[in-house]
């Protein structure tokens, strides 16, 4: 159903969006710092905007009855982390919900 990023890919992408720096290189290289965006904007781009770009906004991408969804419980809130910490965010649990199943199903870690 389209491109699926791993949890690590999503965390790194979010970190780069808010800092404009790749946190996984030994010597950080800043691209264009003034193009950095806020965390809430990065979350929107990786969730609802990604779904909209694939034309699936009537099926996934919203916390609404009948929608499919993925849920992740993180080790600590993203708002309290630096971009470098976000890139290495630990996912404690992950679930995927499909309306057909009626309940969330555990997702195996990468």
C-alpha positions as CSV (number, residue, x, y, z in Angstrom):
1,X,0.0,0.0,0.0
2,X,2.9,2.4,-0.7
3,X,6.2,3.2,0.8
4,X,6.6,2.2,4.4
5,X,9.4,3.7,6.4
6,X,10.9,1.9,9.3
7,X,10.7,3.5,12.7
8,X,14.3,4.5,12.5
9,X,13.9,6.1,9.1
10,X,10.9,8.1,10.4
11,X,12.8,9.2,13.5
12,X,15.8,10.3,11.4
13,X,13.6,12.1,8.9
14,X,11.8,14.0,11.7
15,X,15.2,14.9,13.2
16,X,16.5,16.2,9.9
17,X,13.3,18.2,9.3
18,X,13.5,20.1,12.6
19,X,17.3,20.6,12.7
20,X,18.3,20.5,9.0
21,X,21.2,18.4,10.1
22,X,21.8,14.7,9.7
23,X,22.4,13.5,13.3
24,X,23.8,10.1,12.3
25,X,27.1,11.4,10.8
26,X,30.2,11.8,12.9
27,X,30.6,15.5,12.0
28,X,27.2,17.0,11.6
29,X,26.8,18.9,8.3
30,X,24.1,21.6,8.5
31,X,22.3,22.1,5.3
32,X,20.2,25.2,5.5
33,X,19.3,25.9,9.1
34,X,16.7,28.6,8.3
35,X,14.7,25.9,6.4
36,X,14.2,23.9,9.6
37,X,10.6,23.3,10.6
38,X,8.8,22.8,14.0
39,X,8.2,19.3,15.4
40,X,4.4,19.5,14.9
41,X,5.0,20.3,11.2
42,X,7.4,17.4,10.8
43,X,4.8,15.0,12.4
44,X,2.1,16.3,10.1
45,X,4.3,15.8,7.0
46,X,5.1,12.2,8.1
47,X,1.5,11.3,8.9
48,X,-1.5,13.1,7.4
49,X,0.3,14.8,4.5
50,X,2.0,11.5,3.5
51,X,-1.3,9.8,3.5
52,X,-2.9,12.6,1.4
53,X,-0.1,12.5,-1.1
54,X,-0.9,8.8,-1.7
55,X,-4.6,9.5,-2.0
56,X,-5.5,7.4,1.0
57,X,-6.9,10.1,3.3
58,X,-10.4,8.4,3.4
59,X,-8.9,5.2,4.7
60,X,-5.9,6.0,6.9
61,X,-4.2,9.0,8.5
62,X,-6.9,10.1,10.9
63,X,-8.0,9.1,14.4
64,X,-11.5,8.4,13.3
65,X,-13.9,5.5,13.5
66,X,-13.3,3.0,10.6
67,X,-9.8,4.3,9.8
68,X,-6.7,2.0,9.9
69,X,-3.8,3.3,12.1
70,X,-0.4,2.6,13.4
71,X,0.4,3.4,17.1
72,X,3.8,3.6,18.7
73,X,4.6,4.0,22.4
74,X,7.9,5.8,22.7
75,X,10.5,5.8,25.6
76,X,9.9,9.5,26.1
77,X,7.9,12.3,24.6
78,X,9.3,13.8,21.4
79,X,8.7,17.3,22.6
80,X,11.3,16.8,25.4
81,X,14.1,15.6,23.0
82,X,16.7,17.2,20.9
83,X,16.8,16.4,17.2
84,X,19.7,14.1,17.8
85,X,17.7,12.2,20.5
86,X,14.7,12.0,18.2
87,X,16.8,10.3,15.5
88,X,17.6,7.6,18.1
89,X,14.1,7.3,19.6
90,X,13.4,4.0,21.2
91,X,10.0,2.5,20.4
92,X,8.7,0.4,23.3
93,X,5.7,-1.0,21.6
94,X,4.1,-0.7,18.2
95,X,0.6,-1.7,17.0
96,X,-1.3,-1.6,13.8
97,X,-5.0,-1.3,13.7
98,X,-7.2,-2.4,10.8
99,X,-11.0,-1.9,11.1
100,X,-11.5,-5.4,9.6
101,X,-9.8,-7.1,12.6
102,X,-11.5,-5.0,15.2
103,X,-8.5,-4.7,17.5
104,X,-4.9,-3.6,17.4
105,X,-2.3,-6.2,16.4
106,X,1.3,-6.1,17.7
107,X,4.0,-5.1,15.1
108,X,7.4,-6.8,15.2
109,X,10.3,-4.4,15.6
110,X,12.7,-3.9,12.6
